[in-house]
Structure formats: C-alpha cells, structure tokens
Amino acid sequence: MGPGHPERPDRLRAIEAALGSEKFKRLEHLIAPFPPREALCRAHPESYLDALEQASPREGLAALDADTAMNPKTLEAAQYAAGGGVAAVDAVMSGGADTAFVAVRPPGHHAGVATPMGFCFLNNIAIAARHAQATRGAERVAIVDFDVHHGNGTQEIFWADKSVLFCSTHQAPFYPGTGGRNETGEFNTVVNAPLFSGASGDAFQEAFADRILPRVNDFAPDLILISAGFDGHRRDPLGGLLLDERDFSEVTKRLLDIADRRCHGRVVSFLEGGYDLEALAASAAAHVEALMGA
Ligand SMILES: [Zn+2]
C-alpha cells in the first residue's frame, strides 16, 4: 500500500510469530493456493476482474482511492488471499480440518460486487461462501463480521441472496458509513448491530448475545464464516472500540457452540483488519485458540 500505511506486511509476520508458540504446535499450516478464475467470478463479474488487471501497475503504486493502492504484486496477493479461503472451505467441508483460520492480506470485506475500497480488492469471504455453495453442497452459509468497520462489500454482495446470512458488529458512525440497523437486506438476511465509539467489551458481547447469535442459530447454517477483524481492540490506532482479545475469544466460542449444534462444527475464519501489531497478534492467537476448541 506504500510507506506508512497501516495495512502492511508486518501484520502477517506478527500473527505468524504468535502462532509459532508451543500451544499451537498441533495446527496444520497450509500455503494458500492460486484460485481458479471461476471461483472469483462467483462473487465478482468478469468485467471487474478485467478492470483490476488493467489498474494493476507495472511499477510503482496505482491509487484506486484515498487509502487503497496497488503495486505490481497486489493483484496476485489478492488472488492468493482468495485462494486461501477457497482451500480452507475445501478442508473444512471435506472433514480434512475441523476449523480453519485464513491469515491472508489484502483483506476483503470492503470489496463490493465491482468496487475496490478500504484496502480490499477481492471479497475473500464472499468468494469462499459461494465456493462452499457451488462445490461443497452447503446450502445456507452464515457470515459473521466483527471487524470495527462495517463489511459493506460483503453486505452488498449478499443483499438479495437469502441463502447467505450476513451479520455484523461494527463502530458507527464510522468508515465506510453503512451498517445501520435498518439495513436488513432484500430478504431480511442482513443483521447489523452498530456500536458507538467507546463501546466496551460488555456492549460488544451484548450485541452478539441479543442480536447476532440467535439469528445465526435460527438460520441453521451448513457452514459459518467469520470476518475476523481485530481493529475493535482498545489498542488499535484506527478503531474507537474498547475490546480486548478475550472479547474475540468469547464470541468465537459462542459461534463454535452454534456450529457444533448446526453444522458439525464447521467454521472458517478470515483475517480482515487489525493494525496494532501487538494487539493483532494477541487477538489472532486468542481467536485461533478458541477455534481449536481450547
Ligand atoms: Zn477494519
């Protein structure tokens, strides 16, 4: 993204270091494969993929908006990131893994049907959801997004798709400006639970308990996907919420409980935001520990 940008390679280095500790020894680490174009086209039109290729610079940076830029390798990285989600869905749906955490960048939840924005180019979680439906027999997929920013791209992609439930907690009013309670989708399968700046872990847990978890449970999904942004952490330089790693761990456990009841425990989680390296590493570790059933 260019020098000084918060969405930087050190984010993944910090997570890798945290997941290298003794208690994560039984994790299997897989390298994200390059995805077939067909998989990307389930969430984005061909014309958009062509436009991204055309926008991709030979050298230097090409700015797509005020805070989203591409270098010559960005598109390839975005494709591998999407491929990581596809592979994780394959592993979990085939029984090869119980759960999976997709530690990739660039993130995806702001990427709309045909709009790159907010550090995102391809909507990794939407591509994975559609892949699960098209190739793995998942009829109903629930997506839960706890990034501090609203997952406007994911919401846009599934706005009129009743086979996918999209639920989000996020800070509001805040970037990108969407995610009001009144945004419920064409078929009432969009659930927004906005939180005010300064909201505590208790308010976050309450939003999950009252508004998100009952809807996920009632939806009876065949697979649960998580947009795990850790920028709601109190130390995060972009967000204004007061969460800590225990909050992420707690909601992850509750989602796993529902997955155990509804879909054989199948959960795939995707890294979205999180820009304080220490908080990001601790939060991702707590989240993965919960995903391991610990
Ligand atoms: Zn975010």
py3Dmol code that shows the C-alpha trace and the ligand (Angstrom):
import py3Dmol

protein = """\
ATOM      1  CA  MET A   1       0.000   0.000   0.000  1.00  0.00           C
ATOM      2  CA  GLY A   2       3.019   2.282   0.268  1.00  0.00           C
ATOM      3  CA  PRO A   3       5.156   3.543   3.153  1.00  0.00           C
ATOM      4  CA  GLY A   4       3.434   4.326   6.447  1.00  0.00           C
ATOM      5  CA  HIS A   5       0.219   2.537   5.502  1.00  0.00           C
ATOM      6  CA  PRO A   6      -1.389   0.543   8.359  1.00  0.00           C
ATOM      7  CA  GLU A   7      -2.262  -2.451   6.114  1.00  0.00           C
ATOM      8  CA  ARG A   8       1.333  -3.684   5.941  1.00  0.00           C
ATOM      9  CA  PRO A   9       3.277  -6.947   5.636  1.00  0.00           C
ATOM     10  CA  ASP A  10       4.312  -6.862   9.317  1.00  0.00           C
ATOM     11  CA  ARG A  11       0.726  -7.712  10.224  1.00  0.00           C
ATOM     12  CA  LEU A  12       1.098 -11.250   8.921  1.00  0.00           C
ATOM     13  CA  ARG A  13       4.590 -11.552  10.396  1.00  0.00           C
ATOM     14  CA  ALA A  14       3.184 -10.681  13.827  1.00  0.00           C
ATOM     15  CA  ILE A  15       0.429 -13.294  13.509  1.00  0.00           C
ATOM     16  CA  GLU A  16       2.841 -15.965  12.269  1.00  0.00           C
ATOM     17  CA  ALA A  17       5.137 -15.302  15.205  1.00  0.00           C
ATOM     18  CA  ALA A  18       2.250 -15.597  17.676  1.00  0.00           C
ATOM     19  CA  LEU A  19       1.023 -18.846  16.116  1.00  0.00           C
ATOM     20  CA  GLY A  20       4.535 -20.279  16.289  1.00  0.00           C
ATOM     21  CA  SER A  21       4.336 -20.766  20.047  1.00  0.00           C
ATOM     22  CA  GLU A  22       4.134 -24.148  21.763  1.00  0.00           C
ATOM     23  CA  LYS A  23       0.361 -24.236  22.269  1.00  0.00           C
ATOM     24  CA  PHE A  24      -0.237 -24.037  18.527  1.00  0.00           C
ATOM     25  CA  LYS A  25       2.015 -26.976  17.717  1.00  0.00           C
ATOM     26  CA  ARG A  26      -0.831 -29.192  16.513  1.00  0.00           C
ATOM     27  CA  LEU A  27      -2.011 -26.631  13.943  1.00  0.00           C
ATOM     28  CA  GLU A  28      -1.517 -27.622  10.350  1.00  0.00           C
ATOM     29  CA  HIS A  29      -0.146 -24.765   8.235  1.00  0.00           C
ATOM     30  CA  LEU A  30      -1.076 -24.658   4.549  1.00  0.00           C
ATOM     31  CA  ILE A  31       0.131 -22.217   1.909  1.00  0.00           C
ATOM     32  CA  ALA A  32      -2.735 -20.502   0.077  1.00  0.00           C
ATOM     33  CA  PRO A  33      -3.044 -21.838  -3.491  1.00  0.00           C
ATOM     34  CA  PHE A  34      -3.808 -19.737  -6.554  1.00  0.00           C
ATOM     35  CA  PRO A  35      -7.579 -19.942  -7.148  1.00  0.00           C
ATOM     36  CA  PRO A  36      -9.331 -20.692 -10.435  1.00  0.00           C
ATOM     37  CA  ARG A  37     -10.836 -17.555 -12.031  1.00  0.00           C
ATOM     38  CA  GLU A  38     -14.182 -19.340 -11.888  1.00  0.00           C
ATOM     39  CA  ALA A  39     -14.078 -19.158  -8.071  1.00  0.00           C
ATOM     40  CA  LEU A  40     -13.536 -15.375  -8.138  1.00  0.00           C
ATOM     41  CA  CYS A  41     -16.352 -14.926 -10.659  1.00  0.00           C
ATOM     42  CA  ARG A  42     -18.915 -16.311  -8.244  1.00  0.00           C
ATOM     43  CA  ALA A  43     -18.658 -13.069  -6.237  1.00  0.00           C
ATOM     44  CA  HIS A  44     -17.422 -10.565  -8.843  1.00  0.00           C
ATOM     45  CA  PRO A  45     -18.256 -10.064 -12.539  1.00  0.00           C
ATOM     46  CA  GLU A  46     -15.576 -10.865 -15.157  1.00  0.00           C
ATOM     47  CA  SER A  47     -15.544  -7.191 -16.151  1.00  0.00           C
ATOM     48  CA  TYR A  48     -14.409  -6.240 -12.628  1.00  0.00           C
ATOM     49  CA  LEU A  49     -11.571  -8.766 -12.654  1.00  0.00           C
ATOM     50  CA  ASP A  50     -10.505  -7.363 -16.033  1.00  0.00           C
ATOM     51  CA  ALA A  51     -10.635  -3.811 -14.641  1.00  0.00           C
ATOM     52  CA  LEU A  52      -8.408  -4.817 -11.699  1.00  0.00           C
ATOM     53  CA  GLU A  53      -5.908  -6.308 -14.153  1.00  0.00           C
ATOM     54  CA  GLN A  54      -5.936  -3.096 -16.154  1.00  0.00           C
ATOM     55  CA  ALA A  55      -5.490  -0.986 -13.000  1.00  0.00           C
ATOM     56  CA  SER A  56      -2.521  -3.089 -11.866  1.00  0.00           C
ATOM     57  CA  PRO A  57       0.681  -1.037 -12.366  1.00  0.00           C
ATOM     58  CA  ARG A  58       3.898  -2.340 -13.996  1.00  0.00           C
ATOM     59  CA  GLU A  59       5.865  -0.387 -11.418  1.00  0.00           C
ATOM     60  CA  GLY A  60       5.200   1.936  -8.515  1.00  0.00           C
ATOM     61  CA  LEU A  61       1.786   2.422  -6.934  1.00  0.00           C
ATOM     62  CA  ALA A  62      -1.598   2.929  -8.569  1.00  0.00           C
ATOM     63  CA  ALA A  63      -4.070   4.644  -6.207  1.00  0.00           C
ATOM     64  CA  LEU A  64      -7.629   3.326  -6.513  1.00  0.00           C
ATOM     65  CA  ASP A  65      -8.999   5.557  -3.759  1.00  0.00           C
ATOM     66  CA  ALA A  66      -7.603   7.731  -0.966  1.00  0.00           C
ATOM     67  CA  ASP A  67      -6.401   4.736   1.071  1.00  0.00           C
ATOM     68  CA  THR A  68      -6.330   1.810  -1.374  1.00  0.00           C
ATOM     69  CA  ALA A  69      -3.407   1.375  -3.741  1.00  0.00           C
ATOM     70  CA  MET A  70      -1.972  -1.417  -5.874  1.00  0.00           C
ATOM     71  CA  ASN A  71       1.656  -2.233  -6.501  1.00  0.00           C
ATOM     72  CA  PRO A  72       2.720  -4.687  -9.252  1.00  0.00           C
ATOM     73  CA  LYS A  73       2.181  -7.676  -6.912  1.00  0.00           C
ATOM     74  CA  THR A  74      -1.045  -6.600  -5.184  1.00  0.00           C
ATOM     75  CA  LEU A  75      -3.452  -8.319  -7.551  1.00  0.00           C
ATOM     76  CA  GLU A  76      -1.525 -11.581  -7.309  1.00  0.00           C
ATOM     77  CA  ALA A  77      -1.556 -11.323  -3.498  1.00  0.00           C
ATOM     78  CA  ALA A  78      -5.308 -10.641  -3.533  1.00  0.00           C
ATOM     79  CA  GLN A  79      -5.845 -13.702  -5.719  1.00  0.00           C
ATOM     80  CA  TYR A  80      -3.788 -15.918  -3.396  1.00  0.00           C
ATOM     81  CA  ALA A  81      -5.719 -14.481  -0.432  1.00  0.00           C
ATOM     82  CA  ALA A  82      -8.984 -15.519  -2.067  1.00  0.00           C
ATOM     83  CA  GLY A  83      -7.433 -18.900  -2.880  1.00  0.00           C
ATOM     84  CA  GLY A  84      -6.605 -19.378   0.796  1.00  0.00           C
ATOM     85  CA  GLY A  85     -10.277 -19.026   1.675  1.00  0.00           C
ATOM     86  CA  VAL A  86     -11.316 -21.466  -1.032  1.00  0.00           C
ATOM     87  CA  ALA A  87      -8.772 -24.037   0.195  1.00  0.00           C
ATOM     88  CA  ALA A  88      -9.877 -23.566   3.804  1.00  0.00           C
ATOM     89  CA  VAL A  89     -13.502 -24.180   2.846  1.00  0.00           C
ATOM     90  CA  ASP A  90     -12.432 -27.325   0.986  1.00  0.00           C
ATOM     91  CA  ALA A  91     -10.509 -28.575   4.026  1.00  0.00           C
ATOM     92  CA  VAL A  92     -13.342 -27.944   6.471  1.00  0.00           C
ATOM     93  CA  MET A  93     -16.201 -29.141   4.246  1.00  0.00           C
ATOM     94  CA  SER A  94     -14.344 -32.352   3.356  1.00  0.00           C
ATOM     95  CA  GLY A  95     -13.603 -33.117   7.003  1.00  0.00           C
ATOM     96  CA  GLY A  96      -9.864 -32.682   6.476  1.00  0.00           C
ATOM     97  CA  ALA A  97      -9.891 -29.958   9.134  1.00  0.00           C
ATOM     98  CA  ASP A  98     -12.346 -29.098  11.912  1.00  0.00           C
ATOM     99  CA  THR A  99     -11.952 -25.351  11.608  1.00  0.00           C
ATOM    100  CA  ALA A 100      -9.584 -23.012   9.766  1.00  0.00           C
ATOM    101  CA  PHE A 101      -8.124 -19.530  10.130  1.00  0.00           C
ATOM    102  CA  VAL A 102      -7.209 -17.826   6.856  1.00  0.00           C
ATOM    103  CA  ALA A 103      -4.362 -15.456   7.696  1.00  0.00           C
ATOM    104  CA  VAL A 104      -4.049 -13.506   4.476  1.00  0.00           C
ATOM    105  CA  ARG A 105      -3.806  -9.990   3.160  1.00  0.00           C
ATOM    106  CA  PRO A 106      -5.061  -7.924   1.499  1.00  0.00           C
ATOM    107  CA  PRO A 107      -8.333  -8.207   3.424  1.00  0.00           C
ATOM    108  CA  GLY A 108     -11.658  -8.467   1.603  1.00  0.00           C
ATOM    109  CA  HIS A 109     -14.816  -7.327   3.380  1.00  0.00           C
ATOM    110  CA  HIS A 110     -14.986  -3.820   1.883  1.00  0.00           C
ATOM    111  CA  ALA A 111     -14.685  -5.114  -1.696  1.00  0.00           C
ATOM    112  CA  GLY A 112     -18.150  -4.926  -3.238  1.00  0.00           C
ATOM    113  CA  VAL A 113     -19.535  -6.578  -6.335  1.00  0.00           C
ATOM    114  CA  ALA A 114     -17.382  -4.371  -8.563  1.00  0.00           C
ATOM    115  CA  THR A 115     -15.729  -1.855  -6.213  1.00  0.00           C
ATOM    116  CA  PRO A 116     -12.287  -1.986  -4.615  1.00  0.00           C
ATOM    117  CA  MET A 117     -12.066   0.099  -1.435  1.00  0.00           C
ATOM    118  CA  GLY A 118     -10.813   0.218   2.139  1.00  0.00           C
ATOM    119  CA  PHE A 119      -7.603  -1.795   1.454  1.00  0.00           C
ATOM    120  CA  CYS A 120      -9.721  -4.542  -0.236  1.00  0.00           C
ATOM    121  CA  PHE A 121      -9.776  -5.799  -3.849  1.00  0.00           C
ATOM    122  CA  LEU A 122     -11.419  -9.228  -3.858  1.00  0.00           C
ATOM    123  CA  ASN A 123     -14.026 -10.203  -1.278  1.00  0.00           C
ATOM    124  CA  ASN A 124     -12.317 -13.286   0.146  1.00  0.00           C
ATOM    125  CA  ILE A 125     -15.174 -14.358   2.410  1.00  0.00           C
ATOM    126  CA  ALA A 126     -17.845 -13.918  -0.274  1.00  0.00           C
ATOM    127  CA  ILE A 127     -15.798 -15.962  -2.738  1.00  0.00           C
ATOM    128  CA  ALA A 128     -15.414 -18.678  -0.100  1.00  0.00           C
ATOM    129  CA  ALA A 129     -19.140 -18.693   0.733  1.00  0.00           C
ATOM    130  CA  ARG A 130     -20.124 -19.061  -2.897  1.00  0.00           C
ATOM    131  CA  HIS A 131     -17.460 -21.743  -3.390  1.00  0.00           C
ATOM    132  CA  ALA A 132     -18.914 -23.731  -0.488  1.00  0.00           C
ATOM    133  CA  GLN A 133     -22.354 -23.481  -2.052  1.00  0.00           C
ATOM    134  CA  ALA A 134     -21.302 -24.234  -5.622  1.00  0.00           C
ATOM    135  CA  THR A 135     -18.928 -27.118  -4.975  1.00  0.00           C
ATOM    136  CA  ARG A 136     -19.364 -28.444  -1.438  1.00  0.00           C
ATOM    137  CA  GLY A 137     -23.118 -28.806  -1.006  1.00  0.00           C
ATOM    138  CA  ALA A 138     -23.508 -26.022   1.554  1.00  0.00           C
ATOM    139  CA  GLU A 139     -26.973 -24.587   1.006  1.00  0.00           C
ATOM    140  CA  ARG A 140     -27.002 -21.999   3.743  1.00  0.00           C
ATOM    141  CA  VAL A 141     -23.934 -20.045   4.837  1.00  0.00           C
ATOM    142  CA  ALA A 142     -23.789 -17.626   7.779  1.00  0.00           C
ATOM    143  CA  ILE A 143     -21.171 -14.858   7.711  1.00  0.00           C
ATOM    144  CA  VAL A 144     -20.381 -13.055  10.964  1.00  0.00           C
ATOM    145  CA  ASP A 145     -18.211  -9.930  10.743  1.00  0.00           C
ATOM    146  CA  PHE A 146     -16.777  -8.395  13.931  1.00  0.00           C
ATOM    147  CA  ASP A 147     -14.259  -6.034  12.318  1.00  0.00           C
ATOM    148  CA  VAL A 148     -14.556  -2.498  13.726  1.00  0.00           C
ATOM    149  CA  HIS A 149     -15.567  -1.348  10.225  1.00  0.00           C
ATOM    150  CA  HIS A 150     -18.815  -2.420   8.614  1.00  0.00           C
ATOM    151  CA  GLY A 151     -18.391  -5.164   5.993  1.00  0.00           C
ATOM    152  CA  ASN A 152     -20.178  -3.123   3.345  1.00  0.00           C
ATOM    153  CA  GLY A 153     -18.780  -5.133   0.443  1.00  0.00           C
ATOM    154  CA  THR A 154     -19.983  -8.446   1.827  1.00  0.00           C
ATOM    155  CA  GLN A 155     -23.366  -6.920   2.618  1.00  0.00           C
ATOM    156  CA  GLU A 156     -23.664  -5.611  -0.937  1.00  0.00           C
ATOM    157  CA  ILE A 157     -22.785  -8.962  -2.497  1.00  0.00           C
ATOM    158  CA  PHE A 158     -25.359 -10.888  -0.436  1.00  0.00           C
ATOM    159  CA  TRP A 159     -28.009  -8.138  -0.088  1.00  0.00           C
ATOM    160  CA  ALA A 160     -30.578 -10.047  -2.141  1.00  0.00           C
ATOM    161  CA  ASP A 161     -29.320 -13.595  -1.508  1.00  0.00           C
ATOM    162  CA  LYS A 162     -31.441 -15.391   1.069  1.00  0.00           C
ATOM    163  CA  SER A 163     -29.094 -18.371   1.145  1.00  0.00           C
ATOM    164  CA  VAL A 164     -26.462 -16.288   2.952  1.00  0.00           C
ATOM    165  CA  LEU A 165     -26.981 -14.611   6.333  1.00  0.00           C
ATOM    166  CA  PHE A 166     -24.716 -11.604   6.915  1.00  0.00           C
ATOM    167  CA  CYS A 167     -24.353 -10.339  10.494  1.00  0.00           C
ATOM    168  CA  SER A 168     -22.067  -7.523  11.592  1.00  0.00           C
ATOM    169  CA  THR A 169     -21.000  -5.660  14.695  1.00  0.00           C
ATOM    170  CA  HIS A 170     -19.016  -2.509  13.959  1.00  0.00           C
ATOM    171  CA  GLN A 171     -18.445   1.020  15.140  1.00  0.00           C
ATOM    172  CA  ALA A 172     -20.945   3.583  13.820  1.00  0.00           C
ATOM    173  CA  PRO A 173     -20.947   6.320  12.777  1.00  0.00           C
ATOM    174  CA  PHE A 174     -17.591   5.396  11.195  1.00  0.00           C
ATOM    175  CA  TYR A 175     -15.971   4.343   7.919  1.00  0.00           C
ATOM    176  CA  PRO A 176     -17.468   3.256   5.494  1.00  0.00           C
ATOM    177  CA  GLY A 177     -20.724   4.871   6.650  1.00  0.00           C
ATOM    178  CA  THR A 178     -23.032   1.901   6.165  1.00  0.00           C
ATOM    179  CA  GLY A 179     -24.334  -0.740   8.592  1.00  0.00           C
ATOM    180  CA  GLY A 180     -27.364   0.867  10.198  1.00  0.00           C
ATOM    181  CA  ARG A 181     -29.877  -1.323  11.999  1.00  0.00           C
ATOM    182  CA  ASN A 182     -32.407  -0.511   9.279  1.00  0.00           C
ATOM    183  CA  GLU A 183     -30.229  -2.206   6.620  1.00  0.00           C
ATOM    184  CA  THR A 184     -31.736  -5.694   6.635  1.00  0.00           C
ATOM    185  CA  GLY A 185     -31.395  -6.912   3.046  1.00  0.00           C
ATOM    186  CA  GLU A 186     -33.968  -7.863   0.446  1.00  0.00           C
ATOM    187  CA  PHE A 187     -34.996 -10.985   2.415  1.00  0.00           C
ATOM    188  CA  ASN A 188     -34.212  -9.950   5.988  1.00  0.00           C
ATOM    189  CA  THR A 189     -30.929 -11.889   5.911  1.00  0.00           C
ATOM    190  CA  VAL A 190     -28.740  -8.901   6.817  1.00  0.00           C
ATOM    191  CA  VAL A 191     -28.320  -8.124  10.529  1.00  0.00           C
ATOM    192  CA  ASN A 192     -26.457  -5.008  11.635  1.00  0.00           C
ATOM    193  CA  ALA A 193     -25.620  -4.333  15.264  1.00  0.00           C
ATOM    194  CA  PRO A 194     -23.726  -0.998  15.285  1.00  0.00           C
ATOM    195  CA  LEU A 195     -21.791   0.112  18.371  1.00  0.00           C
ATOM    196  CA  PHE A 196     -20.938   3.677  19.387  1.00  0.00           C
ATOM    197  CA  SER A 197     -17.340   4.823  19.602  1.00  0.00           C
ATOM    198  CA  GLY A 198     -16.078   3.972  23.075  1.00  0.00           C
ATOM    199  CA  ALA A 199     -18.301   0.893  23.408  1.00  0.00           C
ATOM    200  CA  SER A 200     -16.947  -1.657  25.869  1.00  0.00           C
ATOM    201  CA  GLY A 201     -16.496  -5.401  25.658  1.00  0.00           C
ATOM    202  CA  ASP A 202     -19.776  -5.783  27.538  1.00  0.00           C
ATOM    203  CA  ALA A 203     -21.680  -3.854  24.855  1.00  0.00           C
ATOM    204  CA  PHE A 204     -19.995  -5.982  22.181  1.00  0.00           C
ATOM    205  CA  GLN A 205     -20.914  -9.236  23.966  1.00  0.00           C
ATOM    206  CA  GLU A 206     -24.463  -7.976  24.456  1.00  0.00           C
ATOM    207  CA  ALA A 207     -24.817  -7.184  20.742  1.00  0.00           C
ATOM    208  CA  PHE A 208     -23.737 -10.730  19.973  1.00  0.00           C
ATOM    209  CA  ALA A 209     -25.983 -12.335  22.580  1.00  0.00           C
ATOM    210  CA  ASP A 210     -29.086 -10.295  21.730  1.00  0.00           C
ATOM    211  CA  ARG A 211     -28.869  -9.657  18.014  1.00  0.00           C
ATOM    212  CA  ILE A 212     -26.326 -11.864  16.259  1.00  0.00           C
ATOM    213  CA  LEU A 213     -26.136 -15.305  17.874  1.00  0.00           C
ATOM    214  CA  PRO A 214     -29.911 -16.011  17.894  1.00  0.00           C
ATOM    215  CA  ARG A 215     -30.110 -15.118  14.202  1.00  0.00           C
ATOM    216  CA  VAL A 216     -27.161 -17.349  13.297  1.00  0.00           C
ATOM    217  CA  ASN A 217     -28.642 -20.221  15.274  1.00  0.00           C
ATOM    218  CA  ASP A 218     -32.127 -19.797  13.765  1.00  0.00           C
ATOM    219  CA  PHE A 219     -30.661 -19.644  10.256  1.00  0.00           C
ATOM    220  CA  ALA A 220     -29.393 -23.224  10.717  1.00  0.00           C
ATOM    221  CA  PRO A 221     -26.329 -22.728   8.507  1.00  0.00           C
ATOM    222  CA  ASP A 222     -24.361 -25.526   6.861  1.00  0.00           C
ATOM    223  CA  LEU A 223     -21.181 -23.519   7.387  1.00  0.00           C
ATOM    224  CA  ILE A 224     -20.215 -20.487   9.474  1.00  0.00           C
ATOM    225  CA  LEU A 225     -17.677 -17.992   8.120  1.00  0.00           C
ATOM    226  CA  ILE A 226     -16.152 -15.226  10.243  1.00  0.00           C
ATOM    227  CA  SER A 227     -14.733 -11.901   9.046  1.00  0.00           C
ATOM    228  CA  ALA A 228     -12.264 -11.605  11.890  1.00  0.00           C
ATOM    229  CA  GLY A 229     -11.060  -8.037  12.026  1.00  0.00           C
ATOM    230  CA  PHE A 230      -9.216  -7.265  15.245  1.00  0.00           C
ATOM    231  CA  ASP A 231      -9.294  -3.476  14.878  1.00  0.00           C
ATOM    232  CA  GLY A 232     -12.007  -3.268  17.538  1.00  0.00           C
ATOM    233  CA  HIS A 233      -9.202  -3.861  20.062  1.00  0.00           C
ATOM    234  CA  ARG A 234      -8.719  -0.973  22.502  1.00  0.00           C
ATOM    235  CA  ARG A 235      -5.110  -0.542  21.336  1.00  0.00           C
ATOM    236  CA  ASP A 236      -5.974  -0.267  17.649  1.00  0.00           C
ATOM    237  CA  PRO A 237      -4.962   3.068  16.067  1.00  0.00           C
ATOM    238  CA  LEU A 238      -7.900   3.161  13.611  1.00  0.00           C
ATOM    239  CA  GLY A 239     -10.852   1.934  15.683  1.00  0.00           C
ATOM    240  CA  GLY A 240     -12.600   3.530  18.654  1.00  0.00           C
ATOM    241  CA  LEU A 241     -13.972   0.468  20.465  1.00  0.00           C
ATOM    242  CA  LEU A 242     -12.596  -0.790  23.777  1.00  0.00           C
ATOM    243  CA  LEU A 243     -12.412  -4.540  23.155  1.00  0.00           C
ATOM    244  CA  ASP A 244      -9.592  -6.853  24.080  1.00  0.00           C
ATOM    245  CA  GLU A 245      -8.511 -10.327  22.968  1.00  0.00           C
ATOM    246  CA  ARG A 246     -10.852 -12.047  25.454  1.00  0.00           C
ATOM    247  CA  ASP A 247     -13.834 -10.490  23.699  1.00  0.00           C
ATOM    248  CA  PHE A 248     -12.793 -12.011  20.374  1.00  0.00           C
ATOM    249  CA  SER A 249     -12.169 -15.362  22.062  1.00  0.00           C
ATOM    250  CA  GLU A 250     -15.575 -15.305  23.758  1.00  0.00           C
ATOM    251  CA  VAL A 251     -17.638 -14.629  20.627  1.00  0.00           C
ATOM    252  CA  THR A 252     -15.598 -17.201  18.720  1.00  0.00           C
ATOM    253  CA  LYS A 253     -16.506 -19.822  21.324  1.00  0.00           C
ATOM    254  CA  ARG A 254     -20.191 -18.907  21.100  1.00  0.00           C
ATOM    255  CA  LEU A 255     -20.084 -19.235  17.308  1.00  0.00           C
ATOM    256  CA  LEU A 256     -18.350 -22.595  17.657  1.00  0.00           C
ATOM    257  CA  ASP A 257     -21.140 -23.731  20.011  1.00  0.00           C
ATOM    258  CA  ILE A 258     -23.713 -22.920  17.325  1.00  0.00           C
ATOM    259  CA  ALA A 259     -21.567 -24.595  14.662  1.00  0.00           C
ATOM    260  CA  ASP A 260     -21.396 -27.738  16.799  1.00  0.00           C
ATOM    261  CA  ARG A 261     -25.193 -27.819  17.030  1.00  0.00           C
ATOM    262  CA  ARG A 262     -25.965 -26.794  13.454  1.00  0.00           C
ATOM    263  CA  CYS A 263     -23.166 -27.772  11.090  1.00  0.00           C
ATOM    264  CA  HIS A 264     -20.768 -30.336  12.548  1.00  0.00           C
ATOM    265  CA  GLY A 265     -18.589 -27.578  13.986  1.00  0.00           C
ATOM    266  CA  ARG A 266     -17.620 -26.217  10.569  1.00  0.00           C
ATOM    267  CA  VAL A 267     -16.150 -22.722  10.913  1.00  0.00           C
ATOM    268  CA  VAL A 268     -13.728 -20.893   8.624  1.00  0.00           C
ATOM    269  CA  SER A 269     -12.399 -17.529   9.773  1.00  0.00           C
ATOM    270  CA  PHE A 270     -10.782 -14.820   7.652  1.00  0.00           C
ATOM    271  CA  LEU A 271      -8.370 -12.132   8.773  1.00  0.00           C
ATOM    272  CA  GLU A 272      -9.717  -8.685   7.950  1.00  0.00           C
ATOM    273  CA  GLY A 273      -8.391  -5.627   9.869  1.00  0.00           C
ATOM    274  CA  GLY A 274      -6.244  -5.116  12.974  1.00  0.00           C
ATOM    275  CA  TYR A 275      -3.442  -2.557  12.878  1.00  0.00           C
ATOM    276  CA  ASP A 276      -1.705  -2.519  16.255  1.00  0.00           C
ATOM    277  CA  LEU A 277       0.773  -5.362  15.827  1.00  0.00           C
ATOM    278  CA  GLU A 278       0.829  -6.413  19.476  1.00  0.00           C
ATOM    279  CA  ALA A 279      -2.963  -6.356  19.834  1.00  0.00           C
ATOM    280  CA  LEU A 280      -3.351  -8.056  16.459  1.00  0.00           C
ATOM    281  CA  ALA A 281      -1.008 -10.907  17.401  1.00  0.00           C
ATOM    282  CA  ALA A 282      -2.635 -11.433  20.811  1.00  0.00           C
ATOM    283  CA  SER A 283      -6.141 -11.243  19.358  1.00  0.00           C
ATOM    284  CA  ALA A 284      -5.443 -13.616  16.468  1.00  0.00           C
ATOM    285  CA  ALA A 285      -3.838 -16.064  18.902  1.00  0.00           C
ATOM    286  CA  ALA A 286      -6.839 -15.940  21.260  1.00  0.00           C
ATOM    287  CA  HIS A 287      -9.211 -16.352  18.309  1.00  0.00           C
ATOM    288  CA  VAL A 288      -7.314 -19.323  16.869  1.00  0.00           C
ATOM    289  CA  GLU A 289      -7.088 -20.923  20.295  1.00  0.00           C
ATOM    290  CA  ALA A 290     -10.883 -20.698  20.527  1.00  0.00           C
ATOM    291  CA  LEU A 291     -11.207 -22.128  17.014  1.00  0.00           C
ATOM    292  CA  MET A 292      -9.104 -25.082  18.165  1.00  0.00           C
ATOM    293  CA  GLY A 293     -11.683 -25.737  20.852  1.00  0.00           C
ATOM    294  CA  ALA A 294      -9.242 -24.809  23.615  1.00  0.00           C
TER     295      ALA A 294
END
"""
ligand_1 = """\
1
ZN
Zn -11.442 -2.833 9.780
"""
view = py3Dmol.view(width=600, height=400)
view.addModel(protein, "pdb")
view.setStyle({"model": 0}, {"cartoon": {"style": "trace"}})
view.addModel(ligand_1, "xyz")
view.setStyle({"model": 1}, {"stick": {}})
view.zoomTo()
view.show()
